[in-house]
Amino acid sequence: MVCSVCGTNFCWLCLKEINDLHFFGPSGCTFYAKKSWGMGKKTLVLTGIGISAPVAIGLLSVAAVPTITVAVPVHVYKKSNYFYFLFFTYLFIY
């Protein structure tokens, strides 16, 4: 819903202002559930996210470094060899 005075979007279920993550977080909005989340459930979810996010970022970093250090040079090598193959093929045919 949109306020006719100021133009602010707000949730018609919980009557709070809508931001980008309104329906995706434990804000207490009843969009996906029958009743609001309790304080214990909110705390548990936010603690789980706080603990698992650094672990996930660390694992992705560990996986990304070898991929970048191996895959990028191999890709560049293959592209450069293909370019030289085309160049010398054209040079010797004509």
Sequence and secondary structure as in RCSB ss.txt:
>XXXX:A:sequence
MVCSVCGTNFCWLCLKEINDLHFFGPSGCTFYAKKSWGMGKKTLVLTGIGISAPVAIGLLSVAAVPTITVAVPVH
VYKKSNYFYFLFFTYLFIY
>XXXX:A:secstr
 B TTT  BB TTT  B  TTTTTSSS   SSSSS   HHHHHHHHHHHHHHHHHHHHHHHHHHHHHHHHHHHHH
HHHHHHHHHHHHHHHHHH 
